[in-house]
């Protein structure tokens, strides 16, 4: 949650900060603020979006070549002007921005109040900056040492950047449990939650590790140390991003752009990792740990949100193809329920950002119990990537829209390849069957392109149901998790209540909801249970429910029953989620647009959940 950006160098900081905040706004948009130093420390902050901050600043003097900026997703304290970041210490000498939660802030706050400190906000962040100042004053140490002492005493997660009015040629940043990247220019530095605000200025970056802090100076010097005061020699990495990847590229919204990027995303996820003609699959992480994977008693998938839905598809894939028992766990529950994990288990951590707090905590728990960790994430250099024994990047490119689309299809593509490679190595799939599936996988990008041409038809259906209060999504087998994902997309961006169910479960409760006002979306491409799905459709029709069916091209039986039919190209049933999800994404998008919702920044949500 929250986005941080900071700059020190010779350029004017404010334009860099504002541009960076706009690129980070998908991480939080409850309020925004900046602080800059020229001769004095100036703070500007405002509830609302970055554009509201810009309007508030107006023609004010914002000059200064060192500054920090923040866009907030509220945790402690409601979203308003006083709780917006940056926060100042009581003396006004220190300014801080913070992503995360300080769990012991209440005890610290009481102690600071007893020492005469006053607070203007309801945030844990203002407590932290005053705690640092109190240590600086009481221990008679400089800011670097005060930060180090303070962070060894606070409990929680954070990414912070501090400015000191009395020393405007230095900036201090630290992280624990929240991402932070340091961009290195020519006698200038850029600090941010992710690389999107940095790529315009430099390709050279360092990803800070947990419990590390950086001290950067205007003259180009920098040091990185652990909280134990051990200096590190970090590796400078080259960013693979380019500016075009984080722009809208002519689309009205990032979400629409990312839906339309899926043919390329699926092709990129497969490129160099499989060959239908050669009949082979080769994922580096699977190869490196083949012995451990092939001998595992059980695979455990831990993830959240959309990644949990892709993990459910992996359960079907791996058990069906590779014949290995699979459990899929919500990371937020897994970490607290004392699960049984042994050294014979492999834990798959699935996350778009690679920074999901609950998933990271689940990894730590699994590692303590000697399980192997296989990470699947999109962001290179992310925490999950660094903490895993092995893994696979999805290579989906930056996903800016808060509602995940292309990340889902990229994850499902990688998980399909993993299941097929394991099946091939274990001998649970024949060579001819493997080659058939691989040939069909190569056709998936072009089939997604064909589905995208149905956009106008889907928009017309959206116009009919945009005012519905509830939706029901039903699917069987591989398409049950797709029903869950379709319902989630609608909830996230249109604020319509929606539920996904296995189609056969409809009779066990949800059927009571069906009347002439209830749209029911059927995922009806499964050949293995087609007649059963037809029966479910008839049950809904008998109760006057409105039926929207996703079917294979040429379907006539369901077409005769449904109110609306979206025909998509047929594929192997195990690959169907890569196709059936696309019309559901478009349906959600168009309903949200017609309802006047902000699809890229839906209320109360942020892209990367880095706090509990």
C-alpha positions as a printed NumPy array, in Angstrom:
array([[  0.   ,   0.   ,   0.   ],
       [  1.002,   3.637,  -0.415],
       [  3.553,   5.008,  -2.829],
       [  6.743,   6.823,  -1.906],
       [  9.083,   8.803,  -4.121],
       [ 12.1  ,  10.94 ,  -3.237],
       [ 14.819,  12.899,  -5.016],
       [ 18.142,  14.514,  -4.176],
       [ 20.467,  16.07 ,  -6.738],
       [ 20.76 ,  19.225,  -8.809],
       [ 17.334,  19.241, -10.497],
       [ 14.177,  20.864,  -9.164],
       [ 12.616,  18.128,  -7.034],
       [  8.913,  19.043,  -7.172],
       [  8.197,  18.147, -10.84 ],
       [  9.991,  14.81 , -10.358],
       [  7.976,  14.088,  -7.221],
       [  4.602,  14.951,  -8.772],
       [  5.287,  12.9  , -11.897],
       [  6.435,  10.017,  -9.717],
       [  3.332,  10.21 ,  -7.53 ],
       [  1.096,  10.017, -10.587],
       [  2.869,   6.825, -11.64 ],
       [  2.551,   5.416,  -8.129],
       [ -1.058,   6.434,  -7.588],
       [ -2.263,   2.883,  -8.244],
       [ -0.67 ,   2.032,  -4.859],
       [ -2.973,   4.401,  -2.959],
       [ -5.037,   7.47 ,  -3.677],
       [ -6.667,   8.591,  -0.441],
       [ -4.345,  11.591,  -0.09 ],
       [ -1.016,  12.885,  -1.35 ],
       [  1.754,  15.227,  -0.248],
       [  5.272,  16.481,  -0.849],
       [  8.019,  18.113,   1.187],
       [ 10.93 ,  20.063,  -0.337],
       [ 13.871,  21.929,   1.11 ],
       [ 15.482,  25.019,  -0.326],
       [ 16.312,  27.366,   2.513],
       [ 13.501,  25.998,   4.627],
       [ 11.436,  22.823,   4.753],
       [  8.054,  23.227,   3.062],
       [  5.234,  20.682,   3.191],
       [  2.173,  20.534,   0.94 ],
       [ -0.441,  17.809,   1.41 ],
       [ -4.08 ,  17.244,   0.572],
       [ -6.774,  14.594,   0.845],
       [ -7.763,  13.133,  -2.503],
       [ -5.762,  12.331,  -5.595],
       [ -2.466,  13.731,  -6.807],
       [ -4.383,  16.138,  -9.047],
       [ -6.03 ,  17.587,  -5.911],
       [ -2.574,  18.119,  -4.434],
       [ -1.445,  19.906,  -7.591],
       [ -4.45 ,  22.221,  -7.438],
       [ -3.772,  22.882,  -3.752],
       [ -0.124,  23.764,  -4.412],
       [ -1.107,  26.092,  -7.256],
       [  1.525,  28.811,  -7.703],
       [  3.22 ,  28.27 ,  -4.341],
       [  7.006,  28.292,  -4.244],
       [  8.048,  24.637,  -4.458],
       [ 11.683,  25.131,  -5.484],
       [ 14.306,  22.892,  -3.933],
       [ 16.572,  20.139,  -5.134],
       [ 15.762,  17.658,  -2.377],
       [ 12.287,  16.378,  -1.628],
       [  9.959,  13.531,  -0.747],
       [  6.462,  12.639,  -1.955],
       [  3.761,  10.212,  -0.875],
       [  0.403,   8.922,  -2.085],
       [ -1.557,   7.231,   0.685],
       [ -3.787,   4.233,   1.191],
       [ -5.199,   4.841,   4.667],
       [ -4.369,   2.449,   7.508],
       [ -4.006,   4.461,  10.743],
       [ -6.364,   7.437,  10.597],
       [ -9.027,   8.345,   8.063],
       [ -8.051,   9.871,   4.716],
       [ -7.936,  13.62 ,   5.303],
       [ -5.498,  16.535,   5.137],
       [ -4.009,  16.092,   8.605],
       [ -3.306,  12.385,   8.137],
       [ -1.719,  12.838,   4.712],
       [  2.058,  12.42 ,   4.45 ],
       [  4.712,  13.818,   4.823],
       [  4.642,  14.224,   8.602],
       [  6.87 ,  16.578,  10.56 ],
       [  8.549,  16.108,  13.912],
       [  7.533,  18.501,  16.682],
       [ 10.584,  20.689,  16.058],
       [  9.833,  20.868,  12.339],
       [ 13.367,  19.718,  11.556],
       [ 12.46 ,  16.226,  10.305],
       [  9.985,  15.176,   7.613],
       [  9.051,  11.559,   6.893],
       [  7.047,   9.517,   4.412],
       [  6.08 ,   5.968,   5.338],
       [  4.557,   2.9  ,   3.749],
       [  3.548,   0.224,   6.264],
       [  2.298,  -0.098,   9.837],
       [  4.127,   0.466,  13.129],
       [  2.393,  -2.022,  15.394],
       [  3.724,  -0.697,  18.719],
       [  2.961,   2.927,  17.863],
       [  0.43 ,   3.304,  20.697],
       [  2.945,   2.515,  23.448],
       [  5.519,   4.788,  21.798],
       [  2.962,   7.571,  21.461],
       [  2.026,   7.438,  25.149],
       [  5.687,   7.636,  26.137],
       [  6.281,  10.582,  23.805],
       [  3.209,  12.43 ,  25.123],
       [  4.556,  11.944,  28.638],
       [  7.748,  13.635,  27.441],
       [  5.861,  16.628,  26.14 ],
       [  5.292,  15.747,  22.478],
       [  2.055,  16.734,  20.767],
       [  0.466,  15.155,  17.7  ],
       [ -1.473,  16.728,  14.863],
       [ -2.557,  13.506,  13.133],
       [ -3.946,  10.084,  13.987],
       [ -1.129,   8.23 ,  12.224],
       [  1.547,   5.843,  13.408],
       [  3.903,   7.663,  11.028],
       [  3.897,  10.888,  13.054],
       [  4.752,   8.792,  16.111],
       [  7.727,   7.3  ,  14.279],
       [  9.227,  10.621,  13.173],
       [  8.964,  12.023,  16.707],
       [ 10.417,   8.854,  18.171],
       [ 13.418,   9.275,  15.875],
       [ 13.77 ,  12.928,  16.89 ],
       [ 13.567,  12.019,  20.585],
       [ 16.376,   9.475,  20.172],
       [ 18.412,  12.016,  18.233],
       [ 17.993,  14.532,  21.063],
       [ 18.38 ,  12.213,  24.044],
       [ 21.249,  10.127,  22.712],
       [ 23.029,  13.108,  21.121],
       [ 23.505,  11.223,  17.841],
       [ 23.091,  12.248,  14.22 ],
       [ 20.028,  11.347,  12.189],
       [ 21.495,   8.169,  10.677],
       [ 22.226,   6.653,  14.063],
       [ 18.88 ,   7.815,  15.465],
       [ 17.059,   6.092,  12.595],
       [ 19.024,   2.896,  13.134],
       [ 18.294,   2.851,  16.885],
       [ 14.614,   3.643,  16.374],
       [ 14.06 ,   0.972,  13.73 ],
       [ 15.602,  -1.639,  15.984],
       [ 12.908,  -0.818,  18.543],
       [  9.768,  -0.474,  16.429],
       [  7.599,  -3.466,  15.548],
       [  5.922,  -3.705,  12.174],
       [  6.529,  -3.113,   8.49 ],
       [  7.833,   0.005,   6.834],
       [  9.463,   1.732,   3.947],
       [ 10.493,   5.227,   5.039],
       [ 12.386,   8.223,   3.705],
       [ 13.489,  11.111,   5.919],
       [ 14.59 ,  14.676,   5.251],
       [ 16.39 ,  16.894,   7.768],
       [ 16.063,  20.645,   7.367],
       [ 19.386,  21.225,   9.137],
       [ 21.167,  18.916,   6.672],
       [ 19.621,  19.411,   3.207],
       [ 22.403,  17.521,   1.43 ],
       [ 21.474,  14.088,   2.745],
       [ 18.498,  11.735,   2.675],
       [ 17.924,   8.509,   4.622],
       [ 15.711,   5.617,   3.511],
       [ 14.983,   2.25 ,   5.121],
       [ 12.772,  -0.777,   4.569],
       [ 11.329,  -3.801,   6.309],
       [  8.495,  -5.722,   4.712],
       [  7.688,  -2.974,   2.193],
       [  9.46 ,  -2.579,  -1.152],
       [ 12.004,   0.124,  -1.897],
       [ 14.253,   0.763,  -4.875],
       [ 17.153,   3.219,  -5.088],
       [ 17.868,   4.775,  -8.489],
       [ 21.422,   5.986,  -9.086],
       [ 22.039,   8.87 , -11.459],
       [ 24.913,  11.278, -12.042],
       [ 25.305,  12.843,  -8.586],
       [ 21.603,  12.373,  -7.989],
       [ 19.434,   9.706,  -6.405],
       [ 15.83 ,   8.622,  -6.786],
       [ 13.999,   6.535,  -4.181],
       [ 10.616,   4.92 ,  -4.78 ],
       [  8.272,   2.069,  -3.905],
       [  8.846,   0.61 ,  -7.365],
       [ 10.765,   1.484, -10.489],
       [  7.997,   3.335, -12.341],
       [  8.987,   6.852, -11.138],
       [ 12.671,   6.146, -11.795],
       [ 12.931,   4.739, -15.32 ],
       [ 12.662,   8.147, -16.976],
       [ 15.894,   9.247, -15.273],
       [ 18.117,   6.2  , -14.783],
       [ 18.277,   2.458, -15.491],
       [ 20.707,   1.788, -12.615],
       [ 18.967,   0.633,  -9.457],
       [ 19.542,  -1.135,  -6.166],
       [ 16.738,  -3.066,  -4.482],
       [ 17.054,  -2.664,  -0.732],
       [ 16.703,  -5.843,   1.287],
       [ 14.695,  -6.188,   4.471],
       [ 16.167,  -4.38 ,   7.477],
       [ 18.556,  -2.33 ,   5.378],
       [ 18.852,   1.427,   5.139],
       [ 20.481,   3.761,   2.641],
       [ 22.137,   7.115,   3.21 ],
       [ 22.476,   9.176,   0.029],
       [ 24.328,  12.471,  -0.385],
       [ 24.013,  15.26 ,  -2.902],
       [ 27.664,  14.845,  -3.943],
       [ 26.984,  11.306,  -5.226],
       [ 28.147,   9.312,  -2.195],
       [ 25.911,   6.615,  -0.774],
       [ 26.111,   3.798,   1.74 ],
       [ 23.811,   0.881,   2.453],
       [ 23.89 ,  -0.784,   5.858],
       [ 21.927,  -3.299,   7.856],
       [ 20.136,  -2.238,  11.016],
       [ 22.96 ,  -4.038,  12.766],
       [ 25.3  ,  -1.338,  11.327],
       [ 27.042,  -3.673,   8.883],
       [ 27.897,  -1.976,   5.593],
       [ 26.782,  -3.831,   2.453],
       [ 28.165,  -3.939,  -1.086],
       [ 24.936,  -4.077,  -3.073],
       [ 24.608,  -5.169,  -6.672],
       [ 23.554,  -2.42 ,  -9.065],
       [ 20.974,  -3.824, -11.489],
       [ 19.765,  -2.626, -14.872],
       [ 16.049,  -1.941, -15.186],
       [ 14.301,  -3.909, -17.915],
       [ 11.352,  -1.506, -17.956],
       [ 10.923,   1.27 , -20.466],
       [  8.743,   4.366, -20.296],
       [  6.24 ,   3.136, -22.891],
       [  5.387,   0.145, -20.704],
       [  3.897,   2.365, -17.985],
       [  1.959,   4.719, -20.273],
       [ -1.6  ,   4.143, -21.512],
       [ -0.569,   3.84 , -25.154],
       [ -3.742,   5.396, -26.546],
       [ -6.159,   3.395, -24.387],
       [ -8.636,   5.231, -22.186],
       [ -7.639,   3.247, -19.107],
       [ -4.722,   1.104, -17.984],
       [ -7.107,  -1.77 , -17.308],
       [ -8.325,  -1.799, -20.913],
       [ -4.76 ,  -1.583, -22.196],
       [ -3.729,  -4.489, -19.976],
       [ -6.696,  -6.628, -21.103],
       [ -5.61 ,  -6.033, -24.706],
       [ -1.978,  -6.839, -23.883],
       [ -2.852, -10.409, -22.936],
       [ -2.074, -12.047, -26.301],
       [  1.47 , -10.686, -26.064],
       [  1.718, -11.441, -22.336],
       [  0.795, -15.109, -22.812],
       [  3.235, -15.395, -25.729],
       [  6.002, -13.772, -23.67 ],
       [  5.358, -16.121, -20.741],
       [  5.807, -19.119, -23.065],
       [  8.697, -17.76 , -25.156],
       [ 11.866, -19.826, -24.793],
       [ 10.212, -22.096, -22.249],
       [  8.473, -24.584, -24.548],
       [  8.378, -25.934, -28.071],
       [  5.413, -27.773, -29.542],
       [  7.474, -28.991, -32.496],
       [ 10.172, -30.283, -30.186],
       [  7.716, -31.544, -27.592],
       [  9.605, -30.014, -24.66 ],
       [  9.134, -27.59 , -21.762],
       [ 12.027, -26.058, -19.869],
       [ 11.49 , -23.75 , -16.901],
       [ 14.782, -22.916, -15.228],
       [ 13.426, -23.1  , -11.697],
       [ 11.847, -26.505, -12.301],
       [ 15.05 , -27.813, -13.901],
       [ 17.265, -26.601, -11.061],
       [ 15.171, -28.267,  -8.366],
       [ 13.782, -31.169, -10.403],
       [ 14.804, -33.777,  -7.843],
       [ 13.118, -31.963,  -4.955],
       [  9.993, -31.241,  -6.951],
       [  9.633, -34.763,  -8.291],
       [ 10.049, -36.288,  -4.836],
       [  7.722, -33.887,  -3.007],
       [  4.911, -35.439,  -0.995],
       [  2.701, -32.421,  -1.519],
       [  2.551, -28.991,  -3.111],
       [  1.097, -26.102,  -1.108],
       [  0.079, -22.914,  -2.913],
       [ -0.169, -19.757,  -0.824],
       [ -1.494, -16.542,  -2.323],
       [ -4.138, -13.815,  -2.104],
       [ -6.88 , -12.379,  -4.301],
       [ -6.485, -12.977,  -8.022],
       [ -3.302, -14.972,  -7.375],
       [ -5.335, -17.317,  -5.17 ],
       [ -7.669, -17.941,  -8.087],
       [ -4.775, -18.77 , -10.407],
       [ -3.468, -21.086,  -7.668],
       [ -6.809, -22.927,  -7.642],
       [ -6.378, -23.545, -11.36 ],
       [ -2.891, -24.871, -10.598],
       [ -4.481, -27.382,  -8.211],
       [ -6.599, -28.764, -11.05 ],
       [ -3.633, -28.741, -13.451],
       [ -1.05 , -30.395, -11.226],
       [ -3.312, -33.031,  -9.732],
       [ -4.775, -33.835, -13.149],
       [ -1.513, -33.906, -15.111],
       [  1.316, -34.594, -12.65 ],
       [ -0.668, -36.557, -10.033],
       [  0.795, -34.7  ,  -7.038],
       [ -1.491, -33.739,  -4.115],
       [ -2.049, -29.968,  -3.985],
       [ -3.451, -27.685,  -1.299],
       [ -4.317, -24.061,  -1.955],
       [ -4.199, -21.708,   1.015],
       [ -5.12 , -18.101,   1.586],
       [ -1.801, -16.667,   2.74 ],
       [ -3.583, -14.557,   5.342],
       [ -5.01 , -17.696,   6.999],
       [ -2.071, -20.002,   6.363],
       [  0.325, -17.908,   8.418],
       [ -1.88 , -17.97 ,  11.524],
       [ -3.313, -21.459,  11.711],
       [ -0.177, -23.459,  12.606],
       [ -0.215, -25.512,   9.377],
       [  1.517, -28.862,   9.019],
       [  4.553, -28.301,   6.783],
       [  7.554, -30.596,   6.401],
       [ 10.812, -30.703,   4.48 ],
       [  9.07 , -32.987,   1.965],
       [  6.652, -30.224,   0.943],
       [  7.093, -27.603,  -1.764],
       [  5.401, -24.269,  -1.116],
       [  4.509, -22.196,  -4.17 ],
       [  4.169, -18.474,  -3.431],
       [  2.169, -16.693,  -6.139],
       [  2.029, -12.886,  -6.24 ],
       [  1.947, -10.268,  -8.991],
       [  3.985,  -7.726,  -7.035],
       [  6.2  , -10.159,  -5.17 ],
       [  5.641,  -7.964,  -2.103],
       [  2.301,  -9.214,  -0.706],
       [  2.733,  -9.059,   3.078],
       [  0.702, -12.168,   3.957],
       [  2.393, -14.252,   1.272],
       [  5.841, -13.139,   2.449],
       [  4.938, -14.125,   6.012],
       [  3.741, -17.524,   4.762],
       [  7.086, -18.013,   3.001],
       [  8.998, -17.243,   6.179],
       [  6.896, -19.777,   8.087],
       [  7.442, -22.448,   5.422],
       [ 11.195, -21.823,   5.33 ],
       [ 11.404, -22.204,   9.101],
       [  9.915, -25.663,   8.627],
       [ 12.418, -26.573,   5.893],
       [ 10.008, -26.619,   2.956],
       [ 11.273, -25.663,  -0.475],
       [  9.896, -22.329,  -1.732],
       [  9.026, -21.799,  -5.398],
       [  8.131, -18.201,  -6.169],
       [  5.95 , -17.079,  -9.069],
       [  5.824, -13.309,  -9.452],
       [  5.945, -10.538, -12.01 ],
       [  8.311,  -7.977, -10.502],
       [ 12.004,  -8.669, -10.964],
       [ 14.016,  -8.206,  -7.783],
       [ 10.92 ,  -8.319,  -5.562],
       [ 11.008,  -9.753,  -2.05 ],
       [  9.356, -13.067,  -2.983],
       [ 11.82 , -13.52 ,  -5.829],
       [ 14.732, -13.007,  -3.457],
       [ 13.361, -15.206,  -0.671],
       [ 12.479, -18.192,  -2.872],
       [ 14.802, -21.14 ,  -3.486],
       [ 13.665, -21.211,  -7.107],
       [ 10.958, -19.666,  -9.204],
       [  9.612, -18.298, -12.445],
       [  8.935, -14.741, -13.504],
       [  5.698, -14.196, -15.402],
       [  7.179, -11.374, -17.554],
       [  3.797,  -9.662, -17.847],
       [  5.294,  -6.176, -17.664],
       [  4.038,  -3.473, -15.294],
       [  0.398,  -3.854, -14.331],
       [ -0.894,  -0.42 , -13.325],
       [ -4.635,  -1.085, -13.172],
       [ -5.541,  -2.083,  -9.621],
       [ -7.848,  -4.878, -10.809],
       [ -5.486,  -7.57 , -12.042],
       [ -6.018,  -8.84 , -15.595],
       [ -2.879,  -9.696, -17.537],
       [ -1.137, -10.864, -14.354],
       [ -3.786, -13.568, -14.009],
       [ -3.349, -14.956, -17.512],
       [  0.442, -14.782, -17.189],
       [  0.308, -16.713, -13.904],
       [ -2.015, -19.347, -15.359],
       [  0.311, -19.739, -18.348],
       [  3.343, -20.317, -16.109],
       [  1.417, -22.671, -13.831],
       [  0.273, -24.676, -16.862],
       [  3.874, -25.006, -18.043],
       [  4.989, -26.121, -14.583],
       [  2.252, -28.772, -14.443],
       [  3.134, -30.035, -17.924],
       [  6.883, -30.131, -17.246],
       [  6.357, -32.048, -14.01 ],
       [  3.975, -34.445, -15.771],
       [  6.502, -35.031, -18.555],
       [  9.302, -35.727, -16.072],
       [  7.15 , -38.029, -13.935],
       [  5.786, -39.875, -16.975],
       [  2.163, -39.105, -16.143],
       [  1.457, -37.706, -19.619],
       [  2.223, -39.306, -22.966],
       [  4.48 , -37.562, -25.453],
       [  1.681, -37.305, -27.977],
       [ -0.739, -35.789, -25.442],
       [  1.954, -33.336, -24.333],
       [  2.661, -32.259, -27.895],
       [ -1.077, -31.807, -28.567],
       [ -1.432, -29.49 , -25.573],
       [  1.705, -27.541, -26.47 ],
       [  0.482, -26.999, -30.022],
       [ -2.791, -25.699, -28.61 ],
       [ -0.943, -23.443, -26.162],
       [  0.817, -21.798, -29.095],
       [ -2.628, -20.898, -30.49 ],
       [ -3.853, -19.238, -27.278],
       [ -2.532, -15.705, -28.063],
       [ -4.321, -15.596, -31.427],
       [ -7.499, -16.973, -29.847],
       [ -7.41 , -14.233, -27.192],
       [ -7.061, -11.694, -30.015],
       [-10.212, -13.14 , -31.565],
       [-12.091, -12.793, -28.251],
       [-11.016,  -9.157, -27.96 ],
       [-12.867,  -8.497, -31.226],
       [-16.099,  -9.256, -29.332],
       [-15.691,  -6.064, -27.316],
       [-18.683,  -4.268, -28.878],
       [-21.014,  -7.217, -28.25 ],
       [-19.873,  -7.425, -24.63 ],
       [-20.362,  -3.679, -24.226],
       [-23.982,  -4.075, -25.376],
       [-24.575,  -6.792, -22.776],
       [-22.968,  -4.568, -20.127],
       [-25.397,  -1.757, -20.955],
       [-28.354,  -4.066, -20.192],
       [-27.051,  -5.173, -16.766],
       [-25.129,  -2.138, -15.524],
       [-27.795,  -1.376, -12.901],
       [-28.027,  -4.914, -11.505],
       [-27.552,  -5.224,  -7.744],
       [-26.172,  -8.775,  -7.81 ],
       [-24.45 , -11.181, -10.198],
       [-23.884, -14.91 ,  -9.963],
       [-20.969, -16.592, -11.8  ],
       [-21.048, -20.37 , -12.258],
       [-18.435, -22.745, -13.621],
       [-17.28 , -26.345, -13.331],
       [-13.844, -27.923, -13.132],
       [-11.124, -25.677, -14.521],
       [-13.668, -22.901, -14.944],
       [-14.832, -22.782, -11.324],
       [-11.818, -20.611, -10.322],
       [-12.553, -18.457, -13.397],
       [-16.069, -17.898, -12.035],
       [-14.513, -16.692,  -8.786],
       [-12.152, -14.386, -10.665],
       [-14.931, -13.001, -12.859],
       [-17.011, -12.191,  -9.782],
       [-14.031, -10.546,  -8.105],
       [-13.395,  -8.318, -11.117],
       [-16.999,  -7.101, -11.101],
       [-16.94 ,  -6.428,  -7.357],
       [-13.616,  -4.613,  -7.488],
       [-14.362,  -2.06 , -10.172],
       [-18.158,  -1.692, -10.431],
       [-19.098,  -2.185,  -6.737],
       [-21.833,  -4.65 ,  -7.71 ],
       [-22.183,  -7.582,  -5.349],
       [-21.128, -10.749,  -7.177],
       [-20.411, -14.334,  -6.173],
       [-18.678, -17.197,  -7.93 ],
       [-19.73 , -20.799,  -7.323],
       [-19.193, -24.275,  -8.712],
       [-22.24 , -24.707, -10.936],
       [-23.362, -27.846,  -9.108],
       [-23.381, -25.953,  -5.796],
       [-26.092, -23.61 ,  -7.035],
       [-28.772, -26.004,  -5.783],
       [-27.23 , -25.954,  -2.3  ],
       [-28.271, -22.417,  -1.471],
       [-27.601, -19.766,  -4.149],
       [-30.584, -20.89 ,  -6.223],
       [-32.776, -19.134,  -3.628],
       [-31.455, -15.803,  -4.938],
       [-32.463, -16.347,  -8.538],
       [-35.329, -14.318,  -9.941],
       [-35.973, -12.151, -12.996],
       [-33.54 ,  -9.522, -11.676],
       [-30.557, -11.854, -11.228],
       [-27.981, -12.048, -14.055],
       [-26.218, -15.433, -14.003],
       [-22.987, -15.849, -15.948],
       [-22.306, -19.438, -17.026],
       [-18.871, -20.616, -18.108],
       [-20.079, -23.379, -20.378],
       [-17.095, -24.434, -22.475],
       [-16.322, -27.668, -20.574],
       [-16.894, -30.695, -22.766],
       [-16.373, -33.074, -19.836],
       [-19.444, -31.787, -17.99 ],
       [-21.394, -30.15 , -20.776],
       [-24.729, -31.906, -20.164],
       [-24.519, -31.116, -16.46 ],
       [-23.993, -27.429, -17.284],
       [-26.988, -27.51 , -19.618],
       [-29.079, -28.825, -16.726],
       [-27.847, -25.969, -14.508],
       [-28.787, -23.453, -17.209],
       [-32.27 , -24.936, -17.427],
       [-32.667, -24.67 , -13.648],
       [-31.876, -20.955, -13.778],
       [-34.122, -20.396, -16.783],
       [-37.019, -22.089, -14.975],
       [-36.688, -19.452, -12.244],
       [-36.572, -16.575, -14.749],
       [-32.908, -15.733, -14.12 ],
       [-31.115, -13.781, -16.855],
       [-28.509, -16.053, -18.457],
       [-25.229, -14.822, -19.949],
       [-23.312, -17.829, -21.283],
       [-19.71 , -18.131, -22.401],
       [-19.694, -21.013, -24.888],
       [-17.505, -22.52 , -27.576],
       [-18.044, -21.303, -31.124],
       [-20.853, -23.215, -32.821],
       [-22.677, -24.144, -29.605],
       [-26.405, -24.504, -30.282],
       [-27.871, -26.179, -27.204],
       [-27.03 , -23.513, -24.627],
       [-27.506, -20.779, -27.209],
       [-31.148, -21.802, -27.425],
       [-31.587, -21.396, -23.664],
       [-29.505, -18.32 , -22.807],
       [-30.529, -14.678, -22.998],
       [-27.044, -13.746, -24.221],
       [-24.276, -15.916, -25.632],
       [-20.617, -14.953, -26.05 ],
       [-18.966, -17.451, -28.385],
       [-15.234, -17.969, -28.001],
       [-12.771, -20.253, -29.803],
       [-12.607, -23.809, -28.51 ],
       [ -9.432, -25.107, -26.889],
       [ -8.201, -27.965, -24.727],
       [-10.244, -27.972, -21.533],
       [ -7.181, -27.531, -19.304],
       [ -6.335, -24.332, -21.218],
       [ -9.86 , -22.909, -21.182],
       [ -9.276, -20.47 , -18.265],
       [ -6.872, -18.518, -20.482],
       [ -9.799, -17.802, -22.819],
       [-12.935, -17.772, -20.659],
       [-11.561, -15.076, -18.345],
       [-11.164, -12.497, -21.13 ],
       [-14.883, -11.82 , -21.82 ],
       [-15.454, -11.61 , -18.056],
       [-12.745,  -8.953, -17.763],
       [-14.314,  -6.962, -20.588],
       [-17.809,  -7.343, -19.12 ],
       [-16.633,  -5.998, -15.754],
       [-14.753,  -3.154, -17.411],
       [-17.704,  -1.966, -19.476],
       [-20.202,  -2.253, -16.627],
       [-17.911,  -0.178, -14.415],
       [-17.42 ,   2.473, -17.11 ],
       [-21.177,   2.705, -17.709],
       [-21.683,   3.164, -13.953],
       [-19.174,   6.017, -13.903],
       [-16.609,   4.157, -11.79 ],
       [-12.864,   4.75 , -11.821],
       [-11.704,   1.379, -13.129],
       [ -7.988,   2.006, -12.65 ],
       [ -8.343,   3.261,  -9.084],
       [-11.397,   1.611,  -7.492],
       [-12.374,   2.861,  -4.062],
       [-10.71 ,   1.425,  -0.963],
       [ -8.293,  -0.702,  -2.997],
       [ -4.584,  -0.498,  -3.713],
       [ -2.493,  -2.547,  -6.098],
       [  0.015,  -4.12 ,  -3.763],
       [ -1.084,  -5.155,  -0.267],
       [  2.122,  -4.728,   1.713],
       [  0.467,  -4.46 ,   5.137],
       [ -1.84 ,  -6.794,   7.074]])
